[in-house]
Amino acid sequence: MPPPIPVPRFDQFYRYPELTRLLQDYAAALPAVLELRSIGKSHEGRDIWLMVVTNSATGADVDKPAFWVDGNIHAAELTASTACLYWLHHVATGWDEGDEQVRQLLDTRVLYIVPRLNPDGAELALADKPRHIRSSTRPYPFDEVPVEGLTVEDIDGDGRMLTMRIPDPHGTYKKCAADPRLMVAREPGEFGGEYYRVMPEGMLKNYDGLKISTNPDREGLDLNRNFPAYWRQEFEQSGAGPYPTSEPEVRAMVDFVTKHRNIGAAISYHTHSGVILRPMGTQSDDDMTPEDLWQYKRFSDLGAKSTGYPAISIFHEFKYHPKQGTGSTNTWARCSGRSRSGRRTRKPASPTTSGSSGTASTRWKTTSSC
């Protein structure tokens, strides 16, 4: 008799060994509907786990319309991993309890769930002495250790990297009137008060007694800029890597997706903004295929209704700079889906089939973050 379905804790973030064990326990508890696979190795050699979720008795996963789910491509965005685990637990328990919607979903569809696309970065964020970098732990674009300046790190070993205030008559911050524990910006032209400089906790090397500069992370990669679509060099798009899919985590995802032509929809979980971001990141709504735009808006609005998060366009409402678009998971996913939609060897799903699985379509439907 299979072991019971594990009960994950949603009040903590799992380190890699514990996450691996949890996923293995799920697969052992429901072998008929859950299969754990490794889609590749990270920079430091950790397996990148993918859970295949479908009723194997009704057909192979590659013969069913599929929905891709990933999270935690950015190192410290650990809640994204938790969201993926919530998905997994919901369908696992629903199947076990005979939920009709879940049964229909897994009889006719497949979910590919990758709870942690970037295991190395997450381990560093969860370490006893953490460092919150953007993505991969591989040094980039240079591997030299800084010889001067302030390097952000957990100095006192409390598991946090806080911000320090230092009294300075020329400082740009002051105490908040409503709560003196908080810092607020000094007003232009303001003088005569108590002011502070604010800087992150860290180690300062070769201080000249005058200037303190915060060093950028040695690990300057952003895995979400390493995808093939709209990739640009470092001077145009910081952290994009030396060439598209240069990083093993991204290459593992791209290889899996391009080999699984049954994938028709995708969602990539992030944190930070409290929004549902829809494509495109590099193109205005006016330049999109109208039928694609209508579907994106339709499903984004359903997500907004369900979560309370606003659904917005990356290009129109979330660009880091008004003159720059960014390549990312969702941009590549949409371009990948469009380029292969006419070359399917298996019978495609209905272009607008909706249900418990979201959307099964001959084009990618993605909601992601940057």
N, C-alpha and C positions, 0 to 999 in steps of 0.2 A: 504494500500500500504506500503511495507517495506521501512524503511528509506534508505537514500543513503549510498553507500559504504564509510566507513571512509577513510581519506587520512592520513596515518601516517607521522610523521616527521622523516627524516633520518639525521637531524642535532642535535639530542639530544638522550639521553638514557632515557628510561621510568622507573620511579619508579613503584613499584608493583601495587598500586591502579590504576595508569594511564594505565599500561599495561593490567590489568584486564578489565578495562572499554573499552579499544580499542578492545580487543578480543571479548567482549560481543557485541560491536557495529557491528563487522564483522558478527558474527553469526545472529544478528537481521536483517542485510541488505540482506543476502543471505541464508535464512533458508533451501532452497532446496539443497544446496551444502555444507553448513558449519554448523558444530555442535560442540559446545564447551563442553568439558568434563574435569572433574578433575580426574587424575589418582592416586591421593594420597595427603598426607599432608607432608610438610617439617618439619624439626626439630622444628621450631618455630610455626608450625601450619598453614602455608600458603598453599593454594591450588596450586598444580602443574598442570598447564593448558595444555591440549592437544586439538588441533583443528583437527577434522575429516573433510577431504576435499574430497568430491565425490558427484556425482549426485545420490541422494537417489532414484530417479525415476527409475533408471536402476538396482537397486538391493542394498542389504544391504552391508555395508562396509566390513563385515567379509567374504563375498562371492566373493570379488575381490582381485586380487594381490595388495599388499600394499608396500609402500615405507615409511620408518621411517626417520624423520628429527628431530634432537635435537640440542640445543645450550646452552651455558652459564652454563655448569656444573662447570666450574671454576669461582670463584666469580667476579673477575675483568675483565673477558673476555666478556665484554658487547657487543662488536661488533658482537659476535656470535648470540646474541639474535636479533640484527638488521638484520642480514642475513636471519634468519628464518622469520622475518616479511616481508622482501622483497619477499621471496618465496610466502608467503601467499597473499600479495597484488598483485603480478603478476598473480597468478591463479584466484584470485577473480575478478580482473578487466578484465582479459582475458575472463572469463566465461560471465561476464556481457556484454561485447562488442561483443560476438559471435566469438571469436578467434577459428579457426577450430582445432588447435592442443590442446588447453586447453579443448575444448569441448570433443574431442576424449579421452584425458587423464582422465577426470573426469567421463565420461560415462563408462569407462572400468577399471579404477584403483582407488585406494584410497591413499591419503597422510595422514600420521599421523604426525603432526607438533607440537613439544614442544619447544616454543621459549625460555623458561627459566627453565631448569631442577633444578636449584639451586636458588630459589628466595631469601632465607635468605642471602646467601653470596653476591648476587647482591645488595640487599638493604643496606648492610653494605658498599659496595664499593661506593654506590650512596648517602650515608648519608651526612647530613650537615657537620658532622665531620667524614670523611671516614677513614676506615682502609682496606687496600687491602690484604686480606688473600687469601690462596690458594683455599679453597672450602667452606665447611660447617662452620657454626658458633658454632657448638658444641665443647666445650673444649676437647682436646684429644692430647696425651694420659694421660695428667695430668690436673687437674682443678685448681691447685693452682695459685694465682696471684704472679708474680715475685716480690721478695723483694729487688732486686738490679739489676743494669745494665740498659741499654737503651732500652726502649720499643718504637717502631716506632708508631707515631701517628701525627695527624695534630695539631700542637701546636698553631699556630696563627689564625686558623679558616678560612683560605682562600680556603678550599676545596681541598688542595693539600698536599702531603707529599714529600718534596723536599730533596735534598742532600746538606749538609753543608760542606764547606771547612774551615779548621782550620790551621793557619800557624804552621809549625813544621819542624825544620831542619832535623828531621829524617823521615819526611813524605814520602810516596811512590808515591805522585802525584805532578805534576807541571802544570803551565798554558800552554795551547796550544799556540804555536807561531802564528798560523793563526787567532785564536780567543781566547783572554784571558778569555772569559766567560767559556770556556770549560777546563776540566781537562784531562790530558793524563798521562800515567804511566811514572815514572822516570826510566831512563835507568840504567841497572846494572853497578855499579862502578861510576856513575855520582855523582859529588859533587860540592859545591860552588854556587849553585843556590838558588832560592826561592821555598821551598817545602811545601806541605800541607798533612794533614790527611783528609780523606773524610769519613763522617758518615751520616746516615740518620737523618732526623728531628724526634724528639721524646722527651720523658720524661726520665731523668736520675735519678735513685734512689740510695742512699747510695754510692755515689762516694767516692773512697778512695784516690783520687788525683793522681792516677797513671794509672790504667787500666780501659778501657771502653769496655764492652762486649755488643753486641746487642742481646737482648733476642729473641728466636724464638717465633713465634705466639703461643698463648695458643690454638688456633684453628688449630691444626696440621693435620687435616684430608685432604686427597685428594680423593674426591669422585670417580675420574677416576681410582683409584687403588682398589676400593671396590667391583668390579665385581667378579663373581665366578671363571672365568677362570684364571688360573695361579696366583691366590691370594697367597700372602705370608705374614708372620708375620712382625711386625713392625721393628724388627732388620734386616730384609732382604729387606723390601719395605716400606719406610717411608710413613705414612699417610694412610695405607691400611685399618685401622680400626680393631676392635677386632676379626671380623670374616666376611666372605663374605656376602654382602647385609645387614650388620648391620645398615646401614644408610637408613632412610626412603625414601630419594630421589632416591637412587639406587634401593632399593627394589620396589618402585613404577614402575620404568621403567622395571625391570626384570619381575615383575608380569604381566604387560600389554603385554610385548612382548611374553612371554611364553604362554599366553592365546590367542594370536592372531597369529595363525599358517599361516595366509595368508601373513604375512610380509616376503618379499623375498629380500629386499635390504635396506640399511641404510646409512646415512651420519651423522656425528657428527661434528658440527662447533666449532672451537676454534679460538684463535688469537695467536699472538706472533711471528710466524715463517715465514709466507708468503709462505707456501708450501702445497701441497696436499700429505698427508701421507696415504700410503696403507699398509695393513697387509703383513707379520705378524710382531708383536712386539717381539715375543719370538721364532721365527723360521726363518731360512735362506730360501732364495728362492729355493735353491737346495732341501730342505726338504718338500716343499709344493707340493700339488697335481698339476701337470702341467696345467691341464685344468683350475683350479682356478686361478693360477698365470697369465695365458694368459688373462683371463677376467679382472682381477684386473689391469693389465698393459693397456689393451685396454681402459677401462673406465677412468683410471687415466690420460691417454694421452689425451683423449677428454677433461677432466677437465683442463689440462694444456694448451691446445690450446684455450679454452674458456676464462680462467682467466689470463694467463701469468705466473701463479705460477708453479714452477717445481714440478713434481710428483716423489716422492721418496719412497723407502722402509724404514719402521721404523727400522727394524732389522739391515739393512746394513748401513743406512745413518743418523739415528736420535736417536740412543741410547744414554742415558746420560752417560753410562759407557760401554766400549767394552766387559766386562765380564757379563753384566747384561741385561736381557730383562725385560719388564714391562707388566703386565696385564693391560688392559684398556677396554673401551667400545668396540672398534673394535675387540679386541682379543676374548672377550666373545661372541660378536655377531656372529663371524664366527664359533666359536666352538658350539654355541647354534644351529645355522642353520644346521651345518653338523650332529649334533647328532639327530636332529628331522626330517631330510630331508626324511628319509625312513618310517616315521610313520604318514604321513599326512592322515587325514580323508576326506579332501576336495580335489577336483581336483587341482593338482599343476599347476602353470604357466609353460610356456615353459622355459627350463633351460637358454636360452640366449635371451629371448624376450627383445628387446630394443625399445625405443621410447621416447615420452615426459616424461615418468615417470622414465626414467633411465633404470634399469634392474629389471625385475620380474623373480625370480629364485627360485628353490627349495633349494638353499643354500643362505646364506647371502652374499651380496657384500657390503663391507663397506669401507668408506674412513673417516679417523678420525685423531685426534691429540692426543698428550700425555699431 
